[in-house]
Amino acid sequence: MKITILGSGTSTGVPMVGCHCQVCGSSDPRDKRTRASILVESQGQRILVDTSTDLRTQALREGVPQIDAVLLTHTHADHINGIDDLRGFHFIHRKVIPCYGSPDTIGQVRGTFSYIFEGLCSEGYSPLMESHPVEAPFDLFGCRITPVPIRHGSFLATGYRFDDAAYLTDCSEIPEASMELLQGLDLMIIDALRFSPHPNHFNIEGALRMTEILKPRRTVLTHLTHEVHHSDGERLPNGVEFAYDGMTLEL
């Protein structure tokens, strides 16, 4: 299995429009962050987690030839508003892509982007995706995928475990029952917004606390704001590092 960090940034991206701080003006390419998303490759198939606002840019940058399935974590704009960019893949491959998420997430996305799932004959749109609400583990392309319920402030979101790797973006709390689903990880990619506290996200201190409890072999901190220089990673404990766009992780 290979995981590519398509986007390591928060909802504004980095640099943020109108900002002239040190990180937004940084010459380090790892400080240029598109909106959070990953690509999981298993048995030659590609699973996209979230259709971020920057999906087209990310797919072009990484040379993604096709998408075989989509998982959605929640319905905030930075995680779903790139869904229309899947049309390009459909024009080439004519595949209807399975889309997985919690029942609430699937219901909301179907309501907002009905043409993606139902097509729009009068305008010449074909369906691009078929929806699959999931709450229990399922198998996809030789990978065991476990939905992991998490809290995003007052909002419910879904993390995902892929065999012994987990992706937990937009997360401020992991319920006790979900902690049981995250034991024995080789890799944990987790929300760590910034150094200062935030009500709806783990900050770096909170993500490190989860790392100490769950003890994955390797931890990657993502969904980062312009408060974080990539070079600040030198201050992180052994086995913990900052994500950056284009980072690849082999399992």
Summary of the structure (lengths in Angstrom):
residues: 251
radius of gyration: 17.3
end to end distance: 5.3
largest distance: 56.8
contacts: 850
relative contact order: 0.17
helix: 26%
strand: 32%
